[in-house]
């Protein structure tokens, strides 16, 4: 007894228009699915839409602040902006300000010429962290060097001149003994009355002594 084998359906002929339409529909559906799947993660997170300064900008003056604007309002928690120099060193760690879609940081006013980057780490509205950097260049004049201020030594203080009152001339009323004697002698015509008085006193004394002696001498008969 012979068992009949099931016969597979015949493949559509390459020339069958219905087969070509089915294959085209499958290819189109797969392509659309891939595009949609790729777009879903990108549309779920916020993204940077603009910045001031712009990426790659060359500035002739130091901006007061850097402002980054995102596609949606970002969360303040975990959002940080920093300004780095071309060597990666931190030149500004000022407090980051979140103002809706804008994230702001102050820029130091004393930055010199060179390349810099605004480095950001932002928490998007759906909680997903995003990060990146915005490069810019400063083409500013170098600050003039400040010379150290030296204080000249104060000159030595000169002693104040001492002014003393002139000595009073000797009073005409006070004279010494020799001057008084000379003045008295001149006033009296040059006679030394003091010597005359001494001689007179001696004569008187001699007379008294003679009288006393004559009284004591015995009388001769």
For each residue, the residues with C-beta under 8 A, 3 or more apart:
1:
2:
3:
4:
5:
6:
7:
8:
9:
10:
11:
12: 16 18 19
13: 16 19
14: 19 20
15:
16: 12 13 19 20
17: 20 21
18: 12 21 22
19: 12 13 14 16 22 23
20: 14 16 17 23 24
21: 17 18 24 25
22: 18 19 25 26
23: 19 20 26 27
24: 20 21 27 28
25: 21 22 28 29
26: 22 23 29 30
27: 23 24 30 31
28: 24 25 31 32
29: 25 26 32 33
30: 26 27 33 34
31: 27 28 34 35
32: 28 29 35 36
33: 29 30 36 37
34: 30 31 37 38
35: 31 32 38 39
36: 32 33 39 40
37: 33 34 40
38: 34 35 41 42
39: 35 36 42 43
40: 36 37 43 44
41: 38 44 45
42: 38 39 45 47
43: 39 40
44: 40 41 126 128
45: 41 42 124 126 128 130
46: 70 71 72 74 122 124 125 126 128 130
47: 42 70 71 130
48: 51 68 69 70 71 120 130 132 134
49: 69 70 71
50: 54 68 69
51: 48 54 55 66 67 68 69 118 134
52: 63 66 67
53: 57 59 63 66 118 134 136
54: 50 51 57 134 136
55: 51 134 135 136
56: 135 136 137
57: 53 54 136 137
58: 136 137 139
59: 53 62 63 136 137 138 139 140
60: 139 140
61: 140
62: 59 107 108 109 110 111 138 140
63: 52 53 59 66 107
64: 106 107 109
65: 104 105 106 107
66: 51 52 53 63 81 83 104 105 107 118 134
67: 51 52 102 103 104
68: 48 50 51 81 102 103 104 118 120 122 134
69: 48 49 50 51 101 102 103
70: 46 47 48 49 73 74 101 102 103 122 124
71: 46 47 48 49 101
72: 46 101 124 125
73: 70 100 101 125
74: 46 70 79 98 101 103 122 123 124 125
75: 78 79 98 123 124 125 127
76: 79 98 123
77: 123
78: 75 121 122 123 129
79: 74 75 76 96 98 103 120 121 122 123
80: 96 120 121
81: 66 68 96 103 104 105 118 119 120
82: 90 92 93 105 118 119 120
83: 66 90 91 92 105 107 108 116 117 118 119
84: 88 89 90 91 116 117 119 133
85: 88 89 91 114 115 116
86: 114 115 116
87:
88: 84 85
89: 84 85
90: 82 83 84 93
91: 83 84 85 108 111 116
92: 82 83 105 106 107 108
93: 82 90
94: 105 106
95: 105
96: 79 80 81 103 104 105
97: 103 104 105
98: 74 75 76 79 102 103 104
99: 102 103 104
100: 73
101: 69 70 71 72 73 74
102: 67 68 69 70 98 99
103: 67 68 69 70 74 79 81 96 97 98 99 120 122
104: 65 66 67 68 81 96 97 98 99
105: 65 66 81 82 83 92 94 95 96 97 118
106: 64 65 92 94
107: 62 63 64 65 66 83 92 111
108: 62 83 91 92 111
109: 62 64
110: 62 143
111: 62 91 107 108 114 116 138 140
112: 138 140 142 143
113: 138 139 140 141 142
114: 85 86 111 137 138
115: 85 86 135 136 137 138
116: 83 84 85 86 91 111 135 136 137 138
117: 83 84 133 134 135 136
118: 51 53 66 68 81 82 83 105 133 134 136
119: 81 82 83 84 131 132 133
120: 48 68 79 80 81 82 103 131 132 133 134
121: 78 79 80 129 130 131
122: 46 68 70 74 78 79 103 129 130 131
123: 74 75 76 77 78 79 127 128 129
124: 45 46 70 72 74 75 127 128 129 130
125: 46 72 73 74 75
126: 44 45 46
127: 75 123 124
128: 44 45 46 123 124
129: 78 121 122 123 124
130: 45 46 47 48 121 122 124
131: 119 120 121 122
132: 48 119 120
133: 84 117 118 119 120
134: 48 51 53 54 55 66 68 117 118 120
135: 55 56 115 116 117
136: 53 54 55 56 57 58 59 115 116 117 118
137: 56 57 58 59 114 115 116
138: 59 62 111 112 113 114 115 116
139: 58 59 60 113
140: 59 60 61 62 111 112 113
141: 113
142: 112 113
143: 110 112
144:
145:
146:
147:
148:
149:
150:
151:
152:
153:
154:
155:
156:
157:
158:
159:
160:
161:
162:
163:
164:
165:
166:
167:
168: 171
169:
170: 174
171: 168 174
172:
173:
174: 170 171
175: 179 180 183
176: 179 180
177: 180 181
178: 181 182
179: 175 176 182 183
180: 175 176 177 183 184
181: 177 178 184 185 194
182: 178 179 185 186
183: 175 179 180 186 187
184: 180 181 187 188 193
185: 181 182 188 190 191 192
186: 182 183 190
187: 183 184
188: 184 185 191 193
189:
190: 185 186
191: 185 188 196
192: 185 195 196
193: 184 188 196 197
194: 181 197 198
195: 192 198 199
196: 191 192 193 199 200
197: 193 194 200 201
198: 194 195 201 202
199: 195 196 202 203
200: 196 197 203 204
201: 197 198 204 205
202: 198 199 205 206
203: 199 200 206 207
204: 200 201 207 208
205: 201 202 208 209
206: 202 203 209 210
207: 203 204 210 211
208: 204 205 211 212
209: 205 206 212 213
210: 206 207 213 214
211: 207 208 214 215
212: 208 209 215 216
213: 209 210 216 217
214: 210 211 217
215: 211 212
216: 212 213
217: 213 214
218:
219:
220:
221:
